[in-house]
Amino acid sequence: MKINLGDIIVFKKPHPCGGAEWEVLRTGADFRLKCVKCNHQIMISRHKAAKRIMKIIPRDDQTKNE
């Protein structure tokens, strides 16, 4: 699984605010993610994130759509 800074991750379950999209702010053994809807930031281990990911939207695809 290749995840880079700036990618958008869509989890299977939404955040309590209703948003399911998270922007990757930091990578490594764990990720720092920011909810796109409410800007809440979390740290989650790579292992837990891998189980919860439904879709990854690369940063390149985001710029093409705008």
N, C-alpha and C positions, 0 to 999 in steps of 0.2 A: 504494500500500500504506500503510494507516494503522495505525501501531503506537503505543500510548500506554504510559506508565509503569504498571506493575502487570499488564500483559497477560501471558499465558502463550503462548510460542511452542513449537510442536512441530516439531523438525527431522526430516528424512528418515532420517538415521542417528543412532543413540543415542550418548550420552556413554559413555566406557569404564566408568563405574559402572553402566550399564544404564538410566539415565533418559534420556528423550528430551524432557522438558519443561523449558523455561527461562523464568524470570521476568525481565521487562524492568526494569532498575534505572535506566538512563540512555538517552536518545535523542539524536539529532543526526546528524552525519556518520558516527558509529559508535555501536554499542550496547554497553552493559555488561549482560551477562546472568548470571543465577545459576541453576545447576542446582537444580531443585526437590528432587531426591533426595539429593545429597551436599553442596549449598551451595557448590560450586566456582564462582568467578566468572571470566568471560572478557570481553575486549573484542573485538568483531568489526565489520568495516566493514559499512555498510548494504548495499553491493553484494554481498558474500559471503553475508550473512544472507539476502538476498532470494532467492538461488539455492537455499539449503538449506531454506527454510521449507516445511513441508507443510501446517500449519494454525495459525491464530491464534485463541486463546480470549480474547475481551475480558474485562476486569476485571468488567464488569457481569454477564456470564454466570456468572462464578465465584461471585458473591455470591448469585445466584438458586438455584444448585444446593446451597448449604450449608444 
